[in-house]
């Protein structure tokens, strides 16, 4: 998992070569508080299966909140993804 707010002026985030290898070609990005969080597909699936089972609890509410803003993005050949505008906007 990567937590950052380091986007360029066009709303792109750049992954290092090592991170690109870890994330393969897809990344799940979501906003938590004022930070952008990046998870591998495997980490995302683990989060969902762990927190969205059974009855509604505070953990499942949090997971559902994260799902509402999550976006799956493909990492391009240069190691960058475009952050959707709804995720670039910080809370005021």
N, C-alpha and C positions, 0 to 999 in steps of 0.2 A: 504494500500500500504506500502511496505517496500522498502527502498533504502539502498543498502549496497555494499560493496566489500569484505565482510568477507567470503571467501571460503577457504577450506583447500587445502593442496598440491595436492590432487587428483581431485580438481575441484568440490567439493560438498559444498552445502550450507545447514545449519541446521536451522530448524524452532523451535521456542519454543512451548511448549504445547499449550499456549494460541493462538499463531499464527496458529497452525495446526487446531484448532477449527474454527478460522475465515476463513481459506482458504479451509476448508473441505479436499478434497483429491487431488485437482488439482490447479496448479498455472501457471500463464503466466509470463514468465521471458523475459526481453529484456534489451538491453544496451542503456542508454541515457547519452551522454557525456562519462564520465569515471566511471559511476556507473551502477550497476545491479539493475533493478527495478522489483519488484514482485507484481503482481496484482491478485486479486481474479477473477474468471471468470465473475462475475457480473460487477466488475469495468472495466474489459477489454471490455465487450460488451457495456457498457455505453460510454466508450471512443470512440469506433468505431462508434456507432450510432450518437454520438454528432459531431464528426469531419469528417466523411466521406460522409456526405450527401451533395447534391447540387453541386454547381460549385467549381472548384479547387481554393483553397485559401491557404494562408500560413499555417493555421491550418491543412487543409487536407493533405498538403505535409508532414508536420511533422508526422501526424498520419500514413501516408503511409510509411514513413521512419521507424517508430517504428515497423510497421507490418512486414517489410522485415527481421528484426532480431528476431522477437518474436518467442518463443517456449513454447508450453504447456507441462508441466511436471507433473507427478504424484508424490505426496509426499509419501515416503515409511513409513513403520511402525515405524521406528526410527526418523522420522521427517526430513529426508534429501532428497535433489534432486541433481541430477548430472547436472552441468552447461555445456552446449555444448561448445566445444572448440572455436567456432566462437564468443561466448559471453565472454569467459574468456580473450581473447586477448584484451589488452587495446590499444587505439590509441597512436601512438608515436608522 
